[in-house]
Amino acid sequence: METFNFTPQKTYEYGTKWKTNVSTFGEGKEQRRKKYSLPIRIFHWEAPTCPTGDAANIQDFFNARFGSYEAFYWTNPIDSIIYTVRFVEDSLKIEYINFNIRKVSFDLQTVK
């Protein structure tokens, strides 16, 4: 499995996601079941002043994973834990700032 070796340039956002199945019965009664035994971690990664070459390398890495299809390793710079993650979306947003600078942002989520 490949490793994503880029670090976000700014403080990024992170959080957790749970999945709960809810079945509704007559008279408003509900049955709830958790789908995951552990939460899925979500990381919003952003580089607002990414050099053009790095942006191209990130795009190449994204394309080599076929968007959200293939998982990879990524080290969280806050806790130094290596997570197995994938891209959340099948599209990558790269914004043109000027000739030498791009803004790159995307979301990663842990996989089980």
Stockholm file with secondary structure:
# STOCKHOLM 1.0

chainA/1-112         METFNFTPQKTYEYGTKWKTNVSTFGEGKEQRRKKYSLPIRIFHWEAPTCPTGDAANIQDFFNARFGSYEAFYWTNPIDSIIYTVRFVEDSLKIEYINFNIRKVSFDLQTVK
#=GR chainA/1-112 SS CCEECCCCSSCCEEEEECCEEEEECGGGCEEEEESCSSCEEEEEEEEEEEEHHHHHHHHHHHHHTTTTTSCEEEECTTTCCEEEEEESSSCCEEEECSSSEEEEEEEEEECC
#=GC SS_cons         CCEECCCCSSCCEEEEECCEEEEECGGGCEEEEESCSSCEEEEEEEEEEEEHHHHHHHHHHHHHTTTTTSCEEEECTTTCCEEEEEESSSCCEEEECSSSEEEEEEEEEECC
//
